[in-house]
């Protein structure tokens, strides 16, 4: 993605050995590896799946956005101590794509993860 707004996005540097900071902030994307063209499927996003992210007045996930490649699909805005992940979206795709999730922590910036989806 070439969007200058996200030039400083955080990603896990070593997937084999993520740090605790990375574990708390990495969007975990649960989606089928293959889907049928134009048929609905669920995508569930959890932040800090293996090490929970704080959800308190001074430290929380503000929003998450979902993309297919560079194409914007959906957004969820979250409020400290009231709303949290997991968040589930229902999608329909026409072609193979990388699903990309960006999530913003109010203290630690934007974090990104991606998974490939094959469309039959």
C-alpha positions as CSV (number, residue, x, y, z in Angstrom):
1,X,0.0,0.0,0.0
2,X,1.4,3.3,-1.0
3,X,-0.9,5.6,1.1
4,X,1.4,8.2,2.7
5,X,-1.0,8.4,5.6
6,X,0.2,5.0,6.7
7,X,3.9,5.4,5.9
8,X,4.8,4.8,9.6
9,X,2.5,1.8,10.1
10,X,3.8,-0.8,12.5
11,X,4.1,-4.5,11.5
12,X,5.6,-7.5,13.3
13,X,9.3,-7.5,12.5
14,X,10.0,-11.2,13.1
15,X,6.8,-13.3,12.9
16,X,8.7,-16.3,14.5
17,X,9.4,-14.2,17.6
18,X,7.0,-11.3,18.1
19,X,7.6,-9.0,21.0
20,X,4.9,-8.5,23.7
21,X,4.2,-5.0,22.3
22,X,3.6,-6.6,18.8
23,X,1.4,-9.4,20.3
24,X,-0.8,-6.8,22.1
25,X,-1.3,-4.7,18.9
26,X,-1.3,-7.1,15.9
27,X,-4.7,-7.5,14.3
28,X,-5.5,-11.2,14.1
29,X,-7.6,-12.0,11.0
30,X,-9.8,-15.0,11.0
31,X,-11.1,-15.7,7.5
32,X,-11.4,-18.7,5.2
33,X,-8.4,-19.2,2.9
34,X,-10.7,-19.8,-0.1
35,X,-14.1,-18.4,-0.9
36,X,-16.6,-18.5,-3.7
37,X,-16.9,-15.4,-5.9
38,X,-19.6,-13.0,-4.8
39,X,-20.7,-15.2,-1.9
40,X,-20.8,-13.8,1.6
41,X,-18.2,-14.9,4.2
42,X,-17.2,-13.8,7.6
43,X,-14.0,-12.0,8.6
44,X,-13.4,-11.7,12.3
45,X,-10.6,-9.4,13.7
46,X,-9.2,-9.6,17.2
47,X,-6.5,-7.3,18.6
48,X,-4.1,-8.9,21.0
49,X,-5.5,-12.5,20.5
50,X,-2.6,-14.1,22.3
51,X,-1.8,-11.3,24.7
52,X,-4.8,-9.0,25.4
53,X,-4.6,-5.3,24.6
54,X,-5.6,-3.0,27.4
55,X,-9.0,-1.5,27.2
56,X,-9.0,1.4,29.6
57,X,-9.6,5.2,29.5
58,X,-6.0,6.0,28.7
59,X,-5.1,3.1,26.4
60,X,-7.3,1.4,23.9
61,X,-7.9,0.5,20.2
62,X,-9.6,3.5,18.6
63,X,-10.5,1.9,15.3
64,X,-9.8,-0.8,12.8
65,X,-10.1,-0.7,9.0
66,X,-10.4,-3.5,6.5
67,X,-9.0,-3.5,3.0
68,X,-8.9,-5.9,0.0
69,X,-5.4,-4.9,-1.3
70,X,-5.6,-1.1,-1.5
71,X,-9.4,-1.1,-1.8
72,X,-11.2,0.2,1.4
73,X,-13.9,-2.2,2.6
74,X,-15.1,-1.3,6.1
75,X,-14.3,0.4,9.4
76,X,-15.2,-0.1,13.1
77,X,-14.7,2.8,15.6
78,X,-14.2,1.6,19.2
79,X,-14.7,3.5,22.5
80,X,-12.5,2.9,25.5
81,X,-14.0,0.5,28.1
82,X,-17.3,0.2,26.1
83,X,-16.5,-1.5,22.8
84,X,-13.8,-4.0,21.9
85,X,-12.7,-6.7,19.5
86,X,-13.5,-9.2,18.2
87,X,-15.3,-7.4,15.3
88,X,-16.9,-9.4,12.5
89,X,-17.5,-8.2,9.0
90,X,-19.4,-10.0,6.2
91,X,-17.7,-9.6,2.8
92,X,-18.1,-10.7,-0.8
93,X,-15.1,-10.7,-3.1
94,X,-14.8,-11.1,-6.9
95,X,-11.1,-11.8,-7.2
96,X,-8.1,-13.0,-5.1
97,X,-7.0,-10.4,-2.7
98,X,-4.9,-9.8,0.4
99,X,-7.2,-8.8,3.3
100,X,-5.4,-6.1,5.1
101,X,-6.4,-4.8,8.6
102,X,-5.1,-1.6,10.1
103,X,-5.9,-0.9,13.8
104,X,-5.0,2.3,15.7
105,X,-3.9,2.2,19.3
106,X,-4.3,5.7,20.9
107,X,-0.7,5.3,22.4
108,X,1.2,3.1,20.0
109,X,-0.1,4.1,16.5
110,X,-1.3,2.1,13.6
111,X,-0.7,-1.6,13.3
112,X,-1.2,-3.8,10.2
113,X,-1.6,-7.4,9.4
114,X,-2.7,-9.2,6.2
115,X,-3.9,-12.6,4.9
116,X,-4.4,-13.8,1.4
117,X,-7.8,-14.9,0.2
118,X,-8.3,-17.1,-2.9
119,X,-11.5,-16.6,-4.8
120,X,-12.9,-19.5,-6.8
